[in-house]
């Protein structure tokens, strides 16, 4: 049987991975289960973890009115760290959910429930990723290092949230947007209110995109007793998503004003176009929402990479003005 004719079950591919992703096509076979644990075959999560970092870095630079070579390393280090910590977080999630994932169609093909790796092997992989990420963190200032260590708390709690609250997406938001605080502080050496506003922006953005994502599993989650905002909101989800959108865009605009309020008017106006573009994209997602179409739900979720990228050129141009 050729590789082209093999089923995902035979090759170990994960059902909801991007078709033709680099892990399944090019990675050495022994590494594939570990890279799948890290969701390297599904890069959207790395983007969603990384983008708040880049927001925070650019707005911190705009706030201070300065940029240096070390900021280029912060930019790059955040990208590498996001890949590693997203991988470590997903590995931790799969370890804690190993008795649940096998009961859900979309997650049954993941490496642990499908038998590609053991929980002990997965834990060793988690530690390896976290240690490399910690080495990168050590190149930042003391305040950023402290924030990086503190970020482990929401990361550790998140996989258990769906067992005790209908709002696990809040805990995901707390973990996934921590980079807005860390990158701001890595540049400026101190945590300030614009970074906090940006952090809360990200939490509401996470509520938006992960509620869309969770609707894929709503039926399976109901059968096994897993909680989510998708199950909590049900048919009322579009109204809730609209509310999350408005709050996220408003808070991003507040963060911009707090960060660039002392800048020249053209710079501030250009920076404020970032939240507008971000909100425009989220609104376009909402117009296309169909909670009964899992393929569309997944496409909308993945499109949040583009939503999060849109503010960046406006922040960068504002910095140059």
N, C-alpha and C positions, 0 to 999 in steps of 0.2 A: 504493500500500500504506500503510495507516495504521500509526502507531506501535504500536497494540495488537496488530497482526498480525505485526510484524517479529520475527525471531528474534534471540537475543542476538548471534549472529555479525554480523547486519546492523547492529545498533545500537551495537556495541562494548561491550556489557555483559559483565562478567566472570561466568563460570558460577556460582561459589560466593558471589557477592555476595548480600546480603540483598534479597529480592524487594521491589520498590517503594521502594528506598532513595532518599534525597534527591538523591544525585549524578545518578542516571539519570533522575529525574523533574524536578528543578528547576535543576540547575547549567547555566550557559551551555555550549553544545556545545563550544566551543574549550577549555574548562577541564576537561571530563570525563576525557579521558585522563590528565591530570596528577593529578587527584583520585583516579582509580582507581589510579595508581601509589602514591599515599599511603595506599591502602586506606580512603579516606574513605567508600567504599560498604560497608565492613565494619568497623564501629566497635569490635568486640570487642578488637582488638589495642591500641587506645588505652586502653581500660579496664584491660587487663592490665598495661600499662606504668604507668598512673596510680595504681592502687590501692595498690601498695607505697609510693608517695610519701605518700599520705594516711595509711597505717598509721604510717610513720615520723614524720610531722609530729605526729599526735595523741599517739603514745607519748612523743615528745620533750617535748611540752607537759605531759603527765602526769608525766614524770620531773622536770621543773623546777618543776611546780606553778604555772606562769604561762602567760598567753596575752596577746597584744597585737594591735594592728591590723595590724602587719606580718605576723603569721601568716595573716591573711585574704588578704593578697597572695601569700604562699607557697602557700597552698591554691589560689588562682586561677592563679598563675603556673605551678604544676606541671601544672594541667589543660591550659593552653594549650601549655606545653612538651611535654607527653606527646603531644598531637596532632601537633605539628610534628616531634618527634624520632622518633615512630613512623613518620610519613610519610617522613622522610629515611632512616630505617633500611630501610623497605620498598622505597624507590626504589633504594637501594644494593644490596639483595638482588636486585631484579629486573635491575639492570645486570649483576651478577656471574653471575646464573643465566640470562641471556638465551639461551644455547645449550642449556640443559637444559629450560626451561619449555615449549618448543614440543613436547617429547616426552612430556609428561604431560597427560592429558586435563583435569585440574582447573585447570592453570595455562596451557594453550595460549592461552586467551582474554585473558590479561593484556596490557596496552598495548604492551609491547616485542615479544614474539613474534607478536602479532597485527598488528603494523605501524602501530599508532596513533601511536606516537612513536618517535624514534630514540634510540639510547644517548646521544648528545651532548645531545639535548634533555632526556633524563631526568637527566643529570648536572647540567645547569644548574638544573633544578628541585630537585635534592638540595641544591645549594649555597644556593639561595634559602631553603629551609626551615631549614637549619642556621643561617644567619646571623640569621634572626629569632629562633630559639630561643636563640642566643647573646646577643642583646640582652636577653632576659628573664633569662638566667642572670646577667648583669652587675648585676642589681638585688639579688642575694643577697650574703652575706658572702664574704670572700676564701676561706675554707676550702671553702665550697660551690661557688664558682666553680672552684677547683682540682679538686674531685671531678667536676664536670660535664665539664671538659675531659678528665679521665682516662677518663670513660665511653666516649669515642670508640674506645678500644682494643678492648673486647669487641664493640662494634657493628661495627667494621671486620672483625674476625676471623670473626664468626658465619657469614656466608654461605659461607665456605670450609670450615667445620668438617665438614659432611657428606661432604666429599671425603677426609678423613684420619682420621675417628674414627667409631665406632659411637655416640658420645654427643654429637651436635651439640646436643641439648636442654640439656646442661649449659652450653654457650656461650650459648645463647639465654637461659637463666636468669641467667647472669652479666650480660648486657646489660639484660634486661627488668626486673630488680629493683634496679638501681643507685639508683633513686629513693628507696628506703628509707634508704640512706646519705645521699643528698644532702638530702632534706627534713629528716631529723633534724638534720643539720649546719646547714642554713639557719636553723633555729630556734635551736639551742643554741650554734652557733659552734664546735663541736668534735664529732669522731666518737667514739662511745662503744660499749661492748660490747652494750648492748641493740639498737642499730642493726645491728650485725654479725649478731646472732642472727636478727633480722628479715630481713636480707638472705639468709641461708642458708635461712630458712623459704621465701622466695620462690623460691629455686633449686629446692628439692624440689617446690614447688607447680608450677613450670614443667615439671619432669620428669613430673609427674602429667598435667597438661592437654595438654602438647604430644605426649606419647606417644599419648594418645587421638587427637589430631588427625592424627598421622603415620600411623596405621593406615589412613586414607583412601587414602594414596598408596603403601602397602607394595608392591603388585604392580608398579606403574610404577617405583618406586624400585629394585626388584630387577632389572628389565630394563635400566635405564640405569646401575646400579652406585652409586646414591646410598645412603648409610648413614643409619640412624636407630635410635633405641631400639625403635621398633615392629618393625622387622625383626630386631633383635638378640633381643628377648624373645619374639616370636612368640606362641604359645599360652600362654606363661607370663606374659604381660603383666598379667593381673589380680593375680597374686601380687606382682609388682614394684610395681604401682600401690598396692596396700595398704601396702607398705613405705614408699613415698614419702609417702603420706597420714599414716602414723603419725609419721614424722620431721618433716614439715612442721608438724603440729599441736603436737607436743612442743616444737619450737623456737620456735613462736609463743608458747606458754605460758611458756617460759624468758625470751623477750624481754619479756613482760608483767611477769613477776616481777622481772626486773632493772630495768625501768623504773619500776615502781610499788611496789617492795618496801617503801619507806619511807612509803607512803601509808596512810591509814586502812583498816582491814579491809574495810568495805563497798565502798570504791573498788577495792581489789585484786580482790575477788570478782566485781564487775561486769565489770571489765576481763578477767578470766579466762574469763568467759562468751563473749568474742569468739572465742578459739581453739576452744571447744567448738562454737559455731555454725558456724564455718568447717569443722571436721572433720565435723560432721553432714552438711553439704551435700556434701562430697567423698565421704563414704560412700554417700550416696544416689545419686550419679553411678555409683559402682562397682556398685551393685546393678542399675542399668539398663544396664550396659555390654553391647553386642553388637558384637564386632569385625568382623562380616560385614555390618553395616548402616551404610553410609556416612552416610545421613541422620541416624541416631541419633548416630553419632560426632560429626557437626558440631554437632548440638543440645547434646550433652553438653559439648563444648568451649566453645561460646558461653555455656553456663550458668555458667561460672566467673566471669563478671562478678558474678553474684549471690553466689557463694561468697566472693569478695573483698570485696564490700560488707558482708557480714554482721558482721564484727568492728567496723566503724566506729561504729555507734550505741553499742555497749557501751563502746568507748574514750572516746567523747565524753561519755557519761553519767558514767563514772568520773572524768573530768576535772572535772565539775561538782560531784561529791560532796565 
